[in-house]
Amino acid sequence: MTLKRDKKREIVRKQLMEKEQETTHSLVSKFSKEMINLIQEKELAVLVSLINVLFCFSRLSIQLSRISKYQGLEAFYRQAIK
């Protein structure tokens, strides 16, 4: 009788352990997917910020080149007048 009972206990213990492993696996999988999504969102935000900075830098560069060209023309004009 005790052999049957011990075997039954062992079976129940194994089933509980398997259930616990499945639960742990599903939780780890869920949290890892959430972390990957958060990381991807942060990467996207950083890329958008970088693009904005580059865009502003290119606009500034264009404005500076226009100013530089204007100042060059102004100096040329002043020399021509003298």
MARRO-752658 format. One record per atom (N, C-alpha, C): residue in one letter; x, y, z. Coordinates in steps of 0.02 Angstrom, whole numbers, plus 50000, padded with zeros to 5 digits. Layout:
BEGIN
AXYZ
...
REM end
This chain:
BEGIN
M500404994150000
M500005000050000
M500435006350000
T500955006350039
T501385012250041
T501755013349975
L501905008149939
L502235008949874
L501775012649825
K501135010749826
K500655014149782
K500595021549801
R500565022749865
R500495029549890
R501115033649873
D501695030649883
D502325034149867
D502375035649792
K502165030849752
K502175031849680
K501695037449660
K501105037349689
K500615042649675
K500885049549696
R501205049849754
R501495056149777
R502035058549729
E502435053849706
E502975055649659
E502685058249594
I502155055149570
I501825057449509
I501535064449518
V501205065549573
V500915072049587
V501455077349594
R502005075549628
R502565080249636
R502865082049568
K502945077149524
K503205078549457
K502735082949417
Q502085081649423
Q501595085749387
Q501615092949412
L501655093849477
L501705100549506
L502345104049482
M502885100449480
M503515103249458
M503485105349384
E503185101149343
E503105102749272
E502665108949263
K502125109249302
K501685115049298
K502055121449318
E502455120949371
E502845126749394
E503355128849340
Q503665124049308
Q504145125649255
Q503795129049196
E503215126549178
E502835129649123
E502645136849140
T502425137849202
T502235144549224
T502845149249222
T503405146849247
T504015150749247
T504225152349175
H504185147549132
H504375148549062
H503925153849030
S503275153349041
S502825158249011
S502945165349038
L503085165949103
L503235172549131
L503885175449104
V504385171349099
V505025173649072
V504935175748999
S504565171848962
S504445173548891
S504065180148885
K503555180948926
K503155187148925
K503585193248942
F503975192748996
F504375198349018
F504935199948968
S505215194748937
S505745196048888
S505465199548827
K504855197648805
K504535201148749
K504405208448767
E504175209648828
E504045216548850
E504695220648851
M505235217548875
M505875221048877
M506125222548807
I506055217848762
I506265218948692
I505865224748662
N505215224948675
N504805230448650
N505015237148679
L505165237248744
L505395243548775
L506065245748746
I506515241048735
I507165242748706
I507075245448636
Q506645242248597
Q506525244648528
Q506215251648528
E505765252948575
E505465259648580
E505995264848596
K506445263248643
K506985267948661
K507455268948602
E507625263548566
E508055264248507
E507735268748456
L507085267948445
L506735272148397
L506745279448419
A506635280648483
A506645287548509
A507335290648499
V507855286748512
V508535289348503
V508665290848429
L508445286448384
L508545287548313
L508175293748289
V507575294648313
V507185300648294
V507545306948319
S507795306748380
S508165312448407
S508785313848365
L509135308648347
L509735309448306
L509575312348238
I509035309948208
I508825312748143
I508645320048150
N508305321848204
N508135328948215
N508755333148223
V509245330648259
V509875334348269
V510225335248202
L510265329848163
L510595330248098
L510235335048052
F509575334948053
F509185339448011
F509315346748031
C509315348048096
C509455354848119
C510155356948101
F510635352348107
F511335353848089
F511395355348015
S511035351647973
S511075352947901
S510765359747884
R510205361447917
R509905368047906
R510375373547928
L510705372647985
L511185377548010
L511765378147962
S511995372547936
S512555372547889
S512365376447826
I511765375447801
I511525379047742
I511495386547756
Q511235388347814
Q511195395447832
Q511885398547839
L512355394847869
L513035397347876
L513375398247808
S513245393547763
S513545394247697
S513245400247660
R512605401547670
R512305407447639
R512605413847668
I512695413947733
I512995419847765
I513715420647740
S514075415147736
S514765415347713
S514795418047641
K514355415647598
K514335418047530
K514165425547528
Y513685427547569
Y513495434647572
Y514075438947595
Q514425436647647
Q514995440547673
Q515555440847620
G515645435347584
G516145435347531
G515965440247476
L515335440447456
L515115445247405
L515175452347430
E515015453247493
E515065460047522
E515795462347521
A516255458047540
A516975459947539
A517195461247468
F516985457147420
F517165458147350
F516895464847325
Y516285466447344
Y515965472747323
Y516355478647353
R516545478147416
R516915483547448
R517585484747414
Q517915479347395
Q518555480147360
Q518455483147291
A517915481347259
A517785483947193
A517645491347195
I517325493747248
I517165500747254
I517795504847266
K518275502347302
K518875506147318
K519275507447259
REM end
